[in-house]
Amino acid sequence: QVQLAESGGGSVQAGGSLRLSCLASVGTITNRCLAWFRQAPGKQREGIAVIYTQGGETHYRDSVKGRFTISQDNAKNTYYLQMNSLKPEDTAMYYCAADALLPVPCDYRWSHGDFGAWGLGTQVTVSS
């Protein structure tokens, strides 16, 4: 199983941008289901974005569509979450997660948070 570590969190004003990175220090990100989740205090964890690395297909939570972009760099064994036009409601701890593409379908993993590898999280705080 891969080992993941997030970076890039911080504090920004509303309308600003951040790029989160998720480095796989053990294992590779190729041919995997890669995702970003977030959890705000007192709220349930929610899936933000997912990429199926085999075909490059991506999906996003409705609240971040058009503002966030998930991407990957296989040469760096890293995937990213570019976050633009940030809003105070985006404030949360952000986690990256990864697992095999099969046998469990990637869309199931994303909708159920069913990933074997998780990072420790990076905090994003957006002030108004």
Legacy VTK file of the C-alpha trace (Angstrom):
# vtk DataFile Version 3.0
C-alpha trace
ASCII
DATASET POLYDATA
POINTS 128 float
0.000 0.000 0.000
1.167 3.501 -0.750
2.121 5.969 1.963
0.857 9.492 1.430
1.759 12.917 2.752
-0.057 16.182 2.047
1.453 19.637 1.884
0.473 23.086 0.706
-2.213 24.034 3.185
-2.355 27.436 4.813
-4.409 30.524 5.471
-5.747 32.699 2.667
-8.384 35.330 2.170
-11.578 34.602 0.307
-10.991 34.613 -3.418
-7.439 33.391 -3.043
-5.807 30.188 -4.250
-3.841 27.299 -2.828
-2.367 24.175 -4.352
-2.275 21.074 -2.220
0.168 18.294 -3.004
0.035 14.634 -2.088
3.332 12.784 -2.339
3.446 9.005 -2.374
6.641 8.197 -0.506
6.132 4.440 -0.768
4.508 2.807 -3.777
3.350 4.550 -6.921
0.300 6.564 -7.895
-0.026 4.971 -11.319
-3.081 2.824 -12.038
-4.785 3.918 -8.839
-7.873 5.690 -7.683
-6.665 8.993 -6.203
-8.875 11.345 -4.236
-9.080 14.366 -2.009
-11.387 14.640 0.980
-11.978 17.311 3.567
-13.465 17.520 7.020
-14.536 20.678 8.786
-15.001 20.795 12.572
-18.291 19.228 13.561
-18.997 18.002 10.045
-18.671 14.705 8.243
-15.795 14.023 5.938
-16.702 14.687 2.305
-15.148 13.739 -0.980
-13.889 16.708 -2.993
-12.320 15.292 -6.103
-11.192 11.998 -7.567
-9.100 10.956 -10.540
-8.986 7.538 -12.125
-5.330 7.440 -13.099
-5.772 4.774 -15.751
-8.026 6.889 -17.936
-7.608 10.323 -16.409
-11.331 10.609 -15.662
-12.106 13.119 -12.922
-15.112 13.896 -10.764
-15.807 16.725 -8.349
-18.158 17.589 -5.561
-20.730 20.062 -6.866
-19.674 22.778 -4.433
-16.127 22.876 -5.848
-16.802 22.331 -9.553
-15.204 25.038 -11.646
-12.986 26.127 -8.752
-10.905 23.053 -7.873
-8.831 20.876 -10.197
-7.267 17.510 -9.420
-4.216 16.473 -11.392
-1.267 14.117 -11.186
2.409 14.017 -12.058
3.488 10.399 -12.296
7.151 11.338 -12.700
7.024 13.033 -9.293
4.732 10.412 -7.801
2.567 13.310 -6.684
-0.967 14.459 -7.257
-2.441 17.846 -6.648
-5.544 19.800 -5.796
-5.516 23.298 -7.254
-8.034 25.406 -5.371
-9.103 28.756 -6.785
-11.723 31.282 -5.734
-11.605 29.939 -2.211
-14.514 30.595 0.109
-14.738 30.588 3.914
-16.826 27.421 3.673
-13.819 25.667 2.140
-12.101 25.869 5.512
-11.301 22.319 6.611
-8.617 19.718 7.069
-7.841 18.260 3.662
-6.771 14.654 3.169
-5.513 12.726 0.185
-6.393 9.082 -0.266
-5.443 6.331 -2.691
-6.189 2.721 -3.481
-6.242 0.221 -6.316
-8.571 0.728 -9.274
-9.868 -2.824 -8.921
-11.644 -4.850 -7.709
-13.540 -2.083 -5.916
-14.725 0.550 -8.450
-13.222 3.992 -7.995
-16.608 5.730 -7.896
-17.641 3.450 -5.028
-14.433 4.202 -3.138
-14.951 7.935 -3.545
-18.602 7.956 -2.568
-17.958 5.759 0.480
-14.511 6.982 1.527
-13.263 3.426 1.071
-9.520 3.931 0.650
-6.695 1.932 2.169
-4.136 4.730 2.210
-4.651 8.170 3.745
-2.419 11.103 4.462
-2.399 12.852 7.830
-4.043 15.975 6.455
-3.215 19.593 5.814
-5.238 22.505 7.166
-6.824 25.063 4.858
-8.291 28.188 6.413
-10.121 30.794 4.337
-10.985 34.100 5.941
-13.679 36.459 4.733
LINES 1 129
128 0 1 2 3 4 5 6 7 8 9 10 11 12 13 14 15 16 17 18 19 20 21 22 23 24 25 26 27 28 29 30 31 32 33 34 35 36 37 38 39 40 41 42 43 44 45 46 47 48 49 50 51 52 53 54 55 56 57 58 59 60 61 62 63 64 65 66 67 68 69 70 71 72 73 74 75 76 77 78 79 80 81 82 83 84 85 86 87 88 89 90 91 92 93 94 95 96 97 98 99 100 101 102 103 104 105 106 107 108 109 110 111 112 113 114 115 116 117 118 119 120 121 122 123 124 125 126 127
